[in-house]
Amino acid sequence: MKPIHSVVVLLLAVVLGVVAAQWLGTESLRQYGEVIYRAGGNDYRSTVPQVALMALVALLVLWLLWSLVASPFRAWGRYRRKQGRARLIEGLQAHEYGHWQRAEKLLATAAEDDEVTAVAYTTAVRSAEARGDQAAVDQYLQRLSTSDATAYALMQAERLLRQERPVDAINALDAPGIQPLPPRGLWLRTEALARADRAHEAYGQLGALRKQKVLPDEAVSELEVRLAAQSLLEAGDVNALAAQWEATPKALRSDPDVVSAYALRAVALDWDEPALLNLEQALDSRWDESLVTLYGQMPVEKLATRQANLQRWLGQQPSSPALLLALGRIAVRQGDHVQAEDYLHRAIAAGAGPDAWEALGEVFIARGEPALAAQCYGNALRQQRGEERVALVRTTAPLATVVPERATVEEQSLMSEPAPVLDHPVDRDAFGNPRIP
């Protein structure tokens, strides 16, 4: 309390005391009882209300005296807190401006205030990391661990994730003294679980992340898709894959990334039919070029069935480059190089890109035309570099001596005979013409 406030309260207390004294001076108060106090052989009599009022006034006076005595110490404390806040603000500003050493000095001083210790040391750690002083980083982290265990765990988890040590980050966040984790801790633990190939556990924390509003809704949706796909890829066997697929929300079962992850893992586990079936169902419900590309690249049989489905979709998506490329690849595997070349040329015209050129090169290799295959591979490299492609040109064999079909035997023999070689040099004039003797 400020001194002026104390004076005002004291004046009010005096006024109330005078009014109360006048009221307490009446004889009617003796009906509430009397209090006799004996000291030094003398007896002092008073009524109970008078004694109560005097005790209250005495306590009020003592409190006011204590306030006046303690006011310099409180003023000094306020001054120190004000200075600490000023250093904290200057330190944070210096950190944002890139004055790392100045920021560390100001923040280390501001950390003496217990209320801002965690914020000051956390920012000091970031400043020390920015200038590459590992000794200072360890020093600030040690101080942070003794002042705020939660802030220390969050900082450690963030640093361990940058060092690709997700298991150590999980252990740091699972310390019993910092539970329950704050929102940022939940997000860091989810990311650590995902990097540690424990996407199923990370997926279970999505509800808490949504509730805490740690990330925007779009970011949470993207994270859900990523974790769902990763959970499918981490399935150890067919039964685990089937259980994980059933646990996946229906809204995600048509997502291209999730369906692709399921199909790839199913094929890796020799479960080909469900892989193809789910790809077909996903494409029937929502068209996606990446799924068509995967459908054409799947290393499984049933080529005729896949070709029939692709041709059925071609009626709905006639200009799809991925669909034409998939048809070309299926035709290559069936050995129909003519049809494969036709589909691949159409895919290139539709904008299929380097993959179509590489597939066309494989067709020409199978047909024994390495020159055309080399041109296709060259076009694939050009498109990857952003350069213009060149037209394919079939190279012809070297020109041979042409013999007319209707020439006689003598003419053919004469044309085939080598030119005679002269035994003596020919005398020529200055212009190179032979001289006639």
Helices and strands as residue ranges (DSSP letters): H 3-24, G 27-32, E 34-39, E 42-47, H 48-97, H 100-110, G 114-116, H 117-130, H 134-147, H 149-162, H 166-173, G 176-178, H 183-195, H 199-203, H 206-212, H 217-233, H 238-247, G 250-252, H 256-268, H 272-285, H 289-297, H 303-316, H 321-334, H 337-350, H 354-366, H 370-384, H 409-416
